[in-house]
């Protein structure tokens, strides 16, 4: 209160020393905002002073949606037609026509030196019919859905099956006498051996099976000046002259064998060649039967002479052949002979006469021939 008795407005309290010091040291800190009274409804209408909540941050405005971006175009492929094989037009394709009688399929340069006793005819590729048959049957079974278990059939398995079949045939001594068909679908159950019943004049004799080519004779499509016979043979619409020379001693050998054996000539050659050759060779008329390629058992591409199909006791059957593959089912019935081509000093047939004469009297030829091998 003043001296004249009037009252002065109250002055604000001066800041304390510590407060001034704080603001001098920390100038960036400002005085806190004064607290505002917050009125809340109340029955007593009292005013409650509360601290205001801190300001909420304003959310940023949503970004505008980006326009859809089109996918990049795939690069264009450039095809170089010059480096690719081009299918020739239809007029440029070679059309294979069936041969005609005028077609010359076998020129002389292909058949020179080729012997008629070869398993395949001149010009043949020599493919194995057995393996081709196995591949074909397997393809058919796969096409019919037989491999539903997911197993694979490899070439090694085919070869194993063929080898198992060969072991079985050797163990059983051949395939046995076939059963004759009454029709293409049915079997009459009657055995059909390759040979007819033995004739009365040969009763009690053993059967001697003789090979022809490189055993009794040698034949060639190449001209031989000293040939004993020249036999014309038609092969695939083309005629060839086959030149035949006889093995030394063959005439006397056949004569002697015809006196003590039932003689059968069994050859893997075609009958249109072998028949005219035998007509000229068998001057003593001792060959009782002739069997040709169609009578062989086709096994693994070889023409095997299955003695079990002849219709003669296997203990009384002998085969004389230069090819071991021909008697693979009956090695204990075989008398091996060397292949003969043109040696004029060969004496093997003459040397075999006494041995075969003694062999005709044994009870079972397999016991002797097995020990002799």
ZIGIHU-V244438 format. One record per pair of residues at least 4 apart in sequence whose ideal C-beta (glycine too) atoms are under 6 Angstrom apart, sorted by the first residue. I is the first residue (numbers start at 1). J is the second residue. Records with the same first field share a line. If there is no record, write none. Layout:
I->J + J
This chain:
1->7
2->6
15->19 + 20
37->47 + 49
38->50
39->47
40->48
42->46
88->92 + 93
99->103 + 105 + 237
101->237
104->238
105->236 + 238
106->110 + 111 + 122 + 123 + 238
110->123
111->122 + 221
112->222
113->222
114->122 + 221
115->219 + 220
116->219 + 242 + 269 + 273
117->213 + 214 + 269
119->303
120->124 + 126
121->235
128->301
129->298
130->300 + 301
134->158
138->153
141->146
142->147
153->157
162->300
169->329
170->329
173->308
174->306 + 308 + 329
175->306
176->308
177->191 + 193 + 309
178->192
179->187 + 189
180->188 + 190 + 192
181->187
182->186 + 188
193->311
194->291 + 295 + 309 + 310
195->289 + 310 + 311
198->202
202->262
205->261 + 262
206->261 + 316 + 360
207->262 + 312 + 317
208->257 + 261 + 263 + 318
209->264 + 266 + 319
210->265 + 320
211->215 + 321
212->216 + 265 + 267 + 274
213->269
214->218 + 322 + 339 + 340
215->322 + 337
216->247 + 250
217->244 + 246
218->245 + 341
219->242 + 244
220->243
221->240
224->243
227->243 + 244 + 245
228->244 + 245 + 246
229->244 + 280
230->241 + 243
231->242 + 276 + 277
232->239 + 241
233->240 + 242 + 272 + 273
234->239
235->240
244->277
246->250
247->340 + 349
248->346
249->253 + 349 + 350
250->349
253->349
254->284 + 286
255->284
256->353
257->261 + 263
258->263 + 286
260->360
262->288
263->286 + 287 + 288
264->289
265->287 + 290
266->291 + 305
267->274
268->293 + 296 + 303
269->273 + 274
270->293
271->275 + 292
274->292
277->281
278->282
282->287
291->295
296->303
297->304 + 306
299->304
302->325
304->328
305->326
306->329
307->317 + 330 + 333
312->317
315->364
317->333
318->365
319->327 + 333 + 334
320->335 + 337
321->326 + 327
322->337 + 339
327->334
332->366 + 369 + 370
337->348
340->346
347->351
352->356
359->365
362->368
365->369
366->370
